């Protein structure tokens, strides 16, 4: 197998190359001015590892998979065309009103509650580019007011006169009857034919989302239109560059749904946060190979700390109305919680509480932490780690990037130490303690509010910063062990290499399965099956367009269900592909009840309130060959000798501790290292704090165990 995967983060661009059984990791700094530069640099470094020219690597791989931050960066920079929006008349102010919550969406909690200083974000669409169209369709799809074609033509020309460079059509209830949106597309094409220079991109809201939620669906279409042109040309330029270097196949873009697709089957919104989602996909692959029922995946990179909950045999946990930047949108995105707690997160003095605060601002890759020597002057988590002795300034990123301890000390002392009246070392300890506590608190809240017991979950830690801080946040959380997977520093890129091409199609529904008043099953089986048929057909069309045969496509049917009018709804895997009779309905209810009880407790189920289906969803995918993770468990334990020692500082130790230093490349499967110790790998560093041990498995996985916890017998394995 030969396969290349790239994940672009805020600080580093990660590369994973599978080359005839060899697993190659490579990193480069992310080049925000042109992401293709860092992309190709990471490819060059991976090619050096296998001693093959980069052009030959690109010509030989079966696919290039790409998790991009182009969309995220363009939103941050507000880099996009002037978008004209056509709405149902009477709803023109919906974008400005933003459900009355626009001032707080996308902001940290402490800013959301700071109402005196609340401000709405600068709109992506000025109000002069929003027009109302005379038409109306009701919630059942019946046309109440036919589309006024002459009115549409007048409004389209008005938008063009006002400078519109792209169109969004988002009409009320178009998810149940898209005929008016489709007719408006025809009119725009008639006015501005695609064969002429004056044509415009057109985004129809029902093609982006088929869920009811007028504002979120409209914003989803607006974000897609805003990003479309920039991403289209940037990705096209990258694909052309790869072709010049010998790669002739389509580039596959990672989707935030947990799958991937080629450019012609991807819209801009599907690429947002796609890199971290690839890490969650790798985590689910790991749970199946290592037979772990439930795991909390944590990804500490250079810019952020991402948290996801993964069930071995369950469905994905989706966020159907995620907030992208400052806007609520409607799209099925795999749920993850993001915290500003990466290696590049900036530490600052909090005047109100006279302590240190970390994040959410990040130094990124340019200028980066102060110790990078690239012009950064603010102290970061990585600067604190360097001062505490965890990082080797000459071996950071495998020796490709030298760190300057003097610059790190100056930044920490000036911005944190002096205001608090403490030394730079004490300030660095405080920074580490604070970021570890922030991560532990976020994990606990995320797990508990999702209905899981934090004490019964295993922790998975990856990303470049995960192995450095996992002992710290695990101890703060009360966790007894942490699993660090193989290829931890590029685990999201590895996850991209294991994804299959997948598409999700869903339909909003309001279907009563069980009526508590009449005590009858009232579900319209024919209506449900018709929705499934339509979603399956669309999934097959997506995949056949990319070169697959219909017989290769597999499907999974899911229902979003809830009790009565509860706000909580769960994704339930259907036990059958089509409903046939009452027995199938009862089987579906049984799965829902078991899932609900597992999540919220056996006594939490409330069938007496009724049972409803809120959405029908079909996943369509083509199975792909996966890279194995699990190794053999027969490696004999041994305790390696340290290559050297150096003084390190730990949060719970008043004095510096003489710490054993090991090189990852010197260790074999079965190695057991007792803390305090440092294991330096080419692309990350394992910090084994006092009271912990490090156990290396045969596949390259590492178990970090808290020896001070009351755990009973310990075997150090899964």
C-alpha positions in Angstrom: 0.0 0.0 0.0 1.2 3.5 -0.9 -0.8 6.3 0.5 -0.1 10.0 1.4 -2.1 12.0 3.9 -1.6 15.7 4.9 -3.3 17.5 7.9 -2.7 21.2 8.1 -2.9 22.7 11.5 -2.6 26.2 12.9 1.1 25.7 13.7 2.4 22.5 12.0 1.6 20.7 8.8 1.6 16.9 9.5 2.3 14.2 6.9 1.8 10.5 7.1 3.1 8.3 4.3 2.3 4.6 4.1 5.0 3.2 1.8 5.1 -0.6 1.2 4.6 -1.4 4.9 6.8 1.5 6.1 5.0 4.1 8.3 6.6 7.5 7.8 5.9 10.7 9.8 7.0 14.1 8.8 6.2 17.7 9.8 6.8 21.2 8.6 5.7 24.6 9.8 2.3 25.7 8.4 2.8 28.5 5.8 -0.4 30.6 6.2 0.4 32.9 3.3 0.4 29.9 1.0 -0.6 26.5 2.5 0.8 24.6 -0.5 4.4 25.6 0.5 4.2 23.8 3.9 2.2 21.0 2.2 5.0 20.3 -0.3 7.7 20.7 2.3 6.2 18.0 4.4 5.9 15.8 1.4 9.6 16.4 0.6 10.6 15.4 4.2 8.6 12.2 4.0 10.1 11.4 0.7 13.6 11.8 2.2 12.7 9.3 4.9 12.0 6.6 2.2 15.0 7.8 0.1 12.8 8.3 -2.9 12.4 11.5 -4.9 9.2 13.4 -4.0 8.0 13.2 -7.7 8.3 9.4 -7.6 6.4 9.3 -4.3 3.6 11.4 -5.7 3.5 9.3 -8.9 3.3 6.1 -7.0 0.8 6.7 -4.2 -2.8 5.5 -4.7 -4.2 8.7 -3.2 -3.4 12.0 -1.6 -5.7 12.9 1.3 -5.8 16.5 2.4 -7.3 18.0 5.6 -7.2 21.7 4.9 -7.6 24.9 6.9 -8.2 27.1 3.8 -11.8 27.7 4.8 -11.1 28.5 8.4 -8.3 30.9 7.4 -10.5 32.6 4.9 -13.2 33.2 7.5 -10.7 34.6 10.0 -9.3 36.9 7.3 -12.8 37.7 5.9 -11.4 36.9 2.5 -14.3 36.3 0.2 -16.6 37.7 -2.5 -19.6 40.0 -2.1 -22.5 37.5 -1.7 -26.1 38.4 -2.7 -28.8 36.6 -0.7 -32.3 35.9 -2.0 -34.8 35.0 0.8 -38.5 34.6 1.1 -40.1 38.1 1.4 -40.5 39.0 5.0 -37.4 37.2 6.2 -34.8 39.7 5.0 -33.7 40.7 8.5 -33.2 37.2 9.7 -29.4 37.3 9.0 -29.0 40.5 11.0 -31.2 39.3 13.9 -29.3 36.0 14.0 -31.9 34.5 16.4 -31.0 37.2 18.9 -27.9 35.3 19.8 -25.3 36.4 17.3 -23.5 38.6 19.8 -22.3 35.5 21.7 -22.1 32.6 19.3 -18.5 31.4 18.7 -17.1 33.3 21.8 -15.8 31.9 25.0 -18.3 31.6 27.9 -16.9 34.6 29.8 -17.4 36.9 26.8 -20.9 35.4 26.1 -22.1 36.6 29.5 -20.4 40.0 29.2 -23.6 41.7 27.9 -22.4 45.3 28.3 -19.6 44.7 25.8 -21.6 42.4 23.5 -21.1 43.1 19.8 -22.3 41.2 16.8 -19.6 40.1 14.3 -19.1 42.0 11.1 -21.6 40.4 8.7 -20.5 38.3 5.8 -23.3 39.8 3.8 -24.2 43.5 4.0 -27.9 44.2 4.3 -27.9 46.0 0.9 -27.2 42.6 -0.7 -30.2 40.8 0.9 -33.5 40.9 -1.0 -36.9 39.3 -0.5 -38.6 37.3 -3.2 -42.4 37.0 -3.5 -43.1 33.3 -2.9 -44.2 31.0 -0.1 -44.2 27.2 0.6 -45.7 25.8 3.8 -44.3 23.2 6.1 -45.8 20.3 4.2 -44.3 21.5 0.9 -47.6 22.9 -0.5 -47.1 26.1 -2.6 -49.1 28.9 -1.0 -47.8 31.7 -3.2 -46.3 30.9 -6.6 -42.9 32.2 -7.5 -43.1 35.6 -9.2 -40.5 35.2 -12.0 -40.5 38.9 -13.0 -39.8 39.9 -9.4 -36.9 37.4 -9.3 -35.3 38.9 -12.4 -35.6 42.4 -11.0 -34.1 41.5 -7.6 -31.2 39.5 -9.3 -30.3 42.6 -11.4 -30.5 44.8 -8.4 -28.0 42.6 -6.5 -25.6 42.6 -9.4 -25.9 46.4 -9.6 -25.0 46.5 -5.9 -21.8 44.4 -6.5 -22.9 40.8 -5.9 -20.3 38.3 -7.0 -22.1 35.1 -5.9 -25.7 34.2 -5.1 -27.3 32.3 -2.2 -30.9 31.2 -2.6 -32.5 30.3 0.8 -36.3 30.1 0.8 -38.5 29.1 3.6 -39.4 25.3 3.8 -37.2 24.6 0.7 -36.1 21.4 2.5 -39.5 19.8 1.9 -40.1 21.4 -1.5 -37.1 22.8 -3.4 -38.9 23.6 -6.6 -38.8 27.4 -6.1 -35.1 27.4 -5.3 -34.4 25.2 -8.4 -36.5 27.5 -10.6 -34.6 30.5 -9.3 -31.3 28.9 -10.2 -32.7 28.4 -13.8 -33.6 32.1 -13.9 -30.1 33.2 -12.7 -28.5 31.0 -15.3 -30.8 32.4 -18.0 -29.8 36.0 -17.0 -26.1 35.2 -16.6 -25.2 32.0 -18.7 -22.3 29.9 -17.4 -20.7 30.1 -20.9 -20.1 33.9 -20.4 -17.6 35.8 -18.3 -20.4 37.3 -16.3 -21.7 34.1 -14.7 -21.9 33.7 -11.0 -21.6 30.8 -8.5 -25.0 29.9 -7.2 -25.6 28.1 -3.8 -29.0 26.6 -3.1 -29.6 26.2 0.6 -31.4 22.8 0.3 -28.3 21.3 -1.4 -26.2 22.3 1.6 -28.6 21.1 4.3 -31.9 19.3 4.3 -32.6 20.1 8.0 -35.3 22.6 9.0 -33.8 25.6 10.7 -34.1 28.6 8.5 -31.4 30.8 9.9 -28.8 28.0 10.3 -29.5 26.6 6.9 -29.2 30.1 5.3 -25.9 30.8 7.1 -24.6 27.5 6.0 -25.2 28.4 2.4 -23.8 31.9 2.9 -20.6 30.5 4.4 -20.3 28.1 1.5 -20.7 30.9 -1.0 -18.3 33.2 0.8 -15.6 30.5 0.8 -16.3 28.9 -2.6 -14.2 31.0 -4.9 -11.1 31.3 -2.7 -11.1 27.5 -1.9 -11.9 26.6 -5.5 -8.9 28.4 -6.9 -6.5 27.5 -4.1 -7.3 23.8 -4.2 -7.2 23.9 -8.0 -3.8 25.5 -7.8 -2.6 22.8 -5.4 -3.9 20.1 -7.6 -2.2 21.6 -10.6 1.0 21.8 -8.6 0.8 18.1 -7.6 0.1 17.2 -11.3 3.3 19.0 -12.3 5.1 16.9 -9.8 3.8 13.6 -11.1 0.5 13.0 -9.2 -2.3 12.3 -11.7 -5.2 11.2 -9.6 -7.8 13.5 -7.9 -7.0 15.0 -4.5 -9.3 13.7 -1.8 -10.5 16.3 0.7 -11.2 15.2 4.3 -14.7 16.0 5.4 -15.9 16.9 8.9 -18.5 14.1 8.6 -15.8 11.5 9.1 -15.3 10.7 5.4 -13.7 12.2 2.3 -14.4 13.0 -1.3 -12.9 14.5 -4.4 -13.1 18.2 -5.1 -16.2 18.0 -7.4 -18.1 16.3 -4.6 -17.2 18.7 -1.7 -18.6 22.0 -0.6 -16.6 24.4 1.5 -18.4 23.9 4.8 -17.5 20.2 4.8 -13.8 21.1 5.1 -14.1 23.1 8.3 -12.4 21.3 11.3 -11.8 18.3 9.0 -8.3 17.6 10.4 -9.4 17.1 14.0 -12.3 14.9 12.8 -9.8 12.7 11.0 -8.1 12.2 14.4 -11.5 11.0 15.8 -11.9 8.6 12.9 -8.4 7.2 13.7 -9.5 7.0 17.4 -12.6 4.9 16.4 -10.3 2.6 14.4 -8.1 2.2 17.4 -11.0 1.3 19.7 -12.0 -1.5 17.4 -8.4 -2.9 17.0 -7.7 -2.6 20.7 -11.1 -3.7 21.8 -11.9 -0.6 23.9 -15.7 0.0 24.2 -15.5 3.8 24.9 -12.6 6.3 24.8 -12.1 10.0 25.2 -9.9 11.2 22.4 -7.8 14.3 23.1 -5.6 16.1 20.5 -3.2 18.7 21.8 -1.6 20.4 18.8 0.2 23.7 18.5 -2.9 25.9 18.5 -5.8 24.0 20.1 -6.9 21.1 22.3 -9.7 19.0 20.8 -11.9 16.5 22.7 -14.1 13.8 21.3 -16.0 10.9 22.7 -15.7 7.7 20.6 -17.8 4.5 21.0 -16.4 1.3 19.4 -19.8 0.0 18.2 -21.9 3.2 18.3 -22.7 5.9 15.8 -20.8 9.1 15.6 -21.8 11.9 17.9 -22.8 14.7 15.6 -23.3 18.4 16.0 -26.0 19.2 13.5 -25.9 22.9 14.2 -22.2 23.8 14.9 -20.9 27.3 15.2 -18.3 28.0 12.6 -16.3 31.1 13.5 -19.2 33.3 14.7 -22.1 31.8 12.8 -24.5 29.0 13.6 -24.8 26.7 10.5 -26.7 23.6 9.6 -24.4 20.7 8.6 -23.8 17.2 10.0 -20.3 17.7 11.6 -18.8 15.1 13.8 -18.9 16.6 17.3 -15.7 17.8 19.0 -15.0 20.3 21.7 -12.1 22.7 20.9 -10.2 24.6 23.6 -7.5 27.2 23.1 -4.8 25.1 24.9 -2.1 24.1 22.4 1.6 24.4 22.6 1.4 27.8 21.0 -1.3 29.1 23.3 -0.3 32.4 24.8 0.0 32.8 28.5 -0.9 36.2 30.1 -1.3 37.8 33.4 -4.9 38.1 34.6 -5.1 41.4 36.5 -8.5 40.7 38.0 -7.6 37.4 39.7 -3.9 38.1 40.0 -2.9 34.8 38.3 -2.0 33.4 34.9 -4.5 32.6 32.1 -3.7 30.5 29.1 -5.3 30.8 25.6 -7.4 31.0 23.6 -5.1 33.3 21.6 -2.2 31.4 19.9 1.1 32.4 18.5 0.6 30.0 15.6 3.6 29.2 13.4 4.3 32.8 12.4 5.7 34.3 14.5 5.3 31.3 16.8 6.4 30.9 20.4 9.1 33.3 21.6 11.7 30.5 21.7 11.3 29.9 17.9 13.3 33.1 17.4 11.0 34.2 14.6 9.8 37.5 16.1 7.3 36.2 18.7 7.4 38.0 22.0 4.5 36.5 23.9 5.1 33.5 26.3 3.4 30.3 25.3 2.9 26.8 26.7 5.8 25.5 24.6 8.1 28.3 26.1 7.1 27.1 29.6 7.8 23.5 28.6 11.2 24.5 27.4 12.1 26.3 30.6 10.9 23.4 32.7 13.4 21.1 30.9 10.9 19.0 29.0 12.1 20.0 25.5 15.6 19.6 24.1 16.3 22.9 22.3 18.6 21.1 19.8 16.2 18.2 19.1 12.8 19.9 18.8 10.9 18.6 15.8 13.7 16.1 15.2 16.3 18.8 15.1 14.7 20.7 12.3 13.9 23.6 14.5 16.2 25.0 17.2 14.7 26.7 20.3 16.2 29.6 22.2 15.8 29.2 26.0 16.9 32.7 26.6 14.0 34.2 24.5 11.5 31.9 26.3 12.8 33.0 29.7 12.6 36.6 28.7 9.0 36.3 27.5 7.8 34.3 30.5 9.5 36.6 33.0 8.4 39.8 31.4 4.7 39.0 30.8 3.9 36.6 33.7 6.8 36.5 36.2 7.3 40.2 36.9 3.5 41.0 37.3 3.2 38.2 39.8 6.5 38.9 41.5 7.9 35.4 40.9 10.8 33.9 38.9 10.5 32.7 35.3 10.7 29.1 36.5 7.9 29.5 39.0 5.9 31.3 36.3 6.5 28.4 33.9 5.3 25.9 36.5 2.2 28.1 36.9 1.5 28.1 33.2 1.8 24.3 33.0 -0.4 23.8 36.0 -3.0 26.2 34.5 -3.1 24.6 31.0 -3.3 21.1 32.5 -6.2 22.2 34.7 -8.0 23.8 31.8 -7.8 20.6 29.8 -8.9 18.4 32.7 -11.8 20.7 33.4 -12.9 20.7 29.8 -12.7 16.9 29.5 -14.7 16.4 32.7 -17.4 18.8 31.6 -17.6 17.4 28.1 -17.9 13.8 29.4 -20.3 14.5 32.2 -22.7 16.7 30.2 -22.8 14.0 27.5 -24.2 11.5 30.0 -21.0 9.4 30.5 -19.2 8.6 33.8 -15.7 10.1 33.6 -14.4 7.5 36.0 -15.2 4.6 33.6 -13.6 6.1 30.4 -10.1 5.5 29.0 -8.1 8.5 27.9 -6.4 8.7 24.5 -3.8 11.5 24.0 -2.2 12.4 20.7 -1.0 15.5 18.8 2.5 17.0 19.2 1.7 18.3 22.7 -0.4 15.4 24.0 2.5 13.2 25.2 4.1 16.2 26.9 1.0 17.1 29.0 -1.0 13.9 29.3 0.3 13.0 32.8 -0.6 16.5 34.0 -4.1 16.7 32.8 -4.8 13.0 33.5 -3.8 13.4 37.2 -5.8 16.6 37.5 -8.8 14.7 36.1 -8.2 11.6 38.3 -7.5 9.3 35.4 -5.3 6.3 36.2 -3.8 5.7 32.7 -3.5 7.2 29.3 -3.0 5.5 26.0 -0.8 7.3 23.4 -1.4 5.7 20.0 1.2 4.9 17.4 2.1 7.9 15.2 0.8 10.2 18.0 2.3 13.4 16.6 0.6 13.0 13.2 -2.4 10.9 14.3 -4.9 13.0 12.5 -2.9 12.6 9.3 -2.8 8.9 9.9 -6.6 9.0 10.4 -7.0 10.7 7.1 -5.1 7.8 5.5 -7.6 5.3 6.9 -10.8 7.1 5.8 -13.1 5.9 3.1 -15.0 8.0 0.7 -18.3 8.7 2.5 -21.3 10.9 2.0 -24.1 11.7 4.4 -27.7 12.6 3.3 -30.4 13.4 5.8 -33.9 14.7 5.9 -35.7 16.6 8.6 -38.8 14.8 9.9 -41.4 15.1 12.6 -42.7 11.5 12.8 -44.5 10.2 15.9 -43.4 6.6 16.4 -45.5 6.0 19.6 -48.5 8.1 20.6 -48.8 8.0 24.4 -52.4 9.3 24.3 -53.8 6.6 22.1 -51.0 4.1 23.0 -50.6 3.2 19.4 -47.7 2.9 17.0 -48.4 5.7 14.5 -45.3 5.7 12.4 -45.9 6.0 8.6 -43.5 3.2 7.5 -44.0 4.1 3.8 -43.0 7.7 4.4 -39.8 6.7 6.3 -38.8 4.2 3.6 -39.3 6.9 0.9 -36.9 9.2 2.8 -34.4 6.4 3.1 -34.7 5.6 -0.6 -34.1 9.2 -1.6 -31.0 9.5 0.7 -29.6 6.2 -0.6 -30.1 7.3 -4.2 -28.2 10.6 -3.6 -25.4 8.8 -1.8 -25.0 6.3 -4.7 -25.0 9.2 -7.2 -22.2 11.0 -5.2 -20.0 7.9 -5.2 -20.6 6.8 -8.8 -19.7 10.3 -9.9 -16.3 9.6 -8.3 -15.8 6.4 -10.3 -17.3 3.7 -8.0 -19.8 1.1 -9.1 -23.2 1.1 -7.4 -22.6 -2.5 -6.2 -19.6 -1.3 -4.2 -21.6 1.2 -2.1 -22.6 0.3 1.4 -25.2 2.1 3.5 -26.0 2.7 7.1 -29.4 4.1 8.2 -29.7 6.2 11.3 -32.5 8.0 13.1 -32.4 11.0 15.4 -34.9 10.2 18.1 -36.2 11.7 21.3 -38.8 11.2 24.0 -41.8 13.5 23.6 -40.7 17.1 23.4 -37.4 16.7 25.2 -34.5 18.8 23.9 -32.1 15.8 24.1 -32.1 13.7 20.9 -29.9 10.7 20.1 -28.6 9.2 16.9 -29.7 5.6 16.7 -28.4 3.0 14.3 -31.3 1.3 12.6 -31.4 -2.4 13.1 -32.8 -2.8 9.5 -32.2 -1.1 6.2 -36.0 -0.7 5.6 -38.9 -0.9 8.0 -41.4 -3.6 7.1 -43.8 -4.0 10.0 -44.4 -3.3 13.7 -41.7 -5.8 14.7 -39.1 -3.6 13.0 -40.5 -0.5 14.8 -40.3 -2.3 18.1 -36.7 -3.3 17.4 -35.9 0.4 16.6 -37.5 1.5 19.8 -35.5 -1.1 21.7 -32.2 0.2 20.3 -33.2 3.8 21.2 -34.2 2.8 24.7 -31.0 0.9 25.3 -28.9 3.8 23.9 -30.7 6.3 26.0 -30.4 4.2 29.2 -26.7 3.6 28.6 -26.1 7.3 28.2 -28.3 8.8 30.9 -29.1 5.9 33.3 -31.7 3.0 33.3 -34.4 5.1 35.0 -34.1 8.1 32.6 -36.2 6.6 29.8 -39.6 8.2 29.3 -41.7 6.3 26.8 -44.8 7.6 28.5 -44.0 11.0 26.9 -44.1 9.5 23.4 -41.3 8.6 21.0 -40.5 10.7 17.9 -38.2 10.7 14.9 -36.6 14.1 14.2 -34.4 13.2 11.3 -33.6 10.3 8.9 -30.0 9.9 7.8 -28.2 7.6 5.5 -24.5 7.2 5.3 -23.1 5.9 2.0 -19.5 4.8 1.7 -17.2 2.5 -0.1 -15.0 0.3 2.2 -11.3 1.0 1.9 -8.2 -0.9 2.9 -7.0 0.2 6.4 -3.6 0.5 7.9 -3.4 -1.8 10.9 -2.6 -0.4 14.4 -2.6 -3.4 16.7 0.7 -5.3 17.3 1.6 -8.5 19.0 1.5 -8.5 22.8 4.4 -10.9 23.4 7.2 -8.4 23.8 9.3 -9.1 26.8 9.5 -6.2 29.3 12.9 -4.6 30.0 14.1 -1.4 31.6 16.5 0.5 29.3 19.4 2.6 30.5 19.1 6.4 30.1 21.2 8.0 27.4 21.7 11.1 29.7 20.2 13.1 32.5 19.1 16.7 33.0 17.3 18.7 35.6 13.6 19.1 35.0 11.0 21.0 37.0 7.6 19.4 37.9 4.5 21.1 39.3 4.4 19.1 42.5 8.2 19.2 43.2 9.7 22.2 44.9 13.2 21.6 43.6 14.6 20.5 40.3 14.6 16.8 39.7 17.4 14.9 38.0 15.5 13.2 35.1 16.5 10.3 32.9 16.5 11.1 29.2 15.8 8.4 26.6 15.7 8.5 22.8 12.7 6.9 21.2 14.9 5.5 18.5 16.9 3.5 21.1 13.8 1.8 22.6 12.3 -1.5 21.7 8.9 -3.0 22.3 8.5 -4.0 25.9 10.5 -1.0 27.3 9.4 0.2 30.7 10.5 3.6 31.9 9.7 4.8 35.4 9.2 8.5 36.0 10.6 11.0 36.3 11.8 10.6 32.7 11.8 12.1 29.3 11.5 10.1 26.1 12.5 12.2 23.1 10.9 11.1 19.8 11.6 12.9 16.4 8.2 14.6 16.4 7.1 14.7 20.0 8.3 14.3 23.6 6.9 12.0 26.2 7.1 13.5 29.7 6.8 10.8 32.3 6.1 12.6 35.6 7.1 11.4 39.0 4.8 8.6 40.1 4.0 7.5 36.5 5.6 4.9 34.2 5.9 4.5 30.4 5.3 1.2 28.7 6.0 0.8 25.0 3.9 -1.7 23.0 4.9 -3.6 19.9 2.9 -1.5 17.5 4.4 1.8 18.9 1.6 2.5 21.3 2.5 3.8 24.8 0.6 3.3 28.0 1.3 5.9 30.7 0.2 4.5 34.2 -0.2 6.4 37.4 1.6 4.2 39.9 0.3 6.2 42.9 -3.4 5.5 42.1 -5.2 2.8 44.0 -5.7 0.5 41.0 -5.2 -3.0 42.3 -3.2 -5.4 40.0 -1.6 -3.7 37.0 -0.4 -5.3 33.8 0.3 -2.1 31.9 -1.6 -3.2 28.9 -5.1 -2.5 27.6 
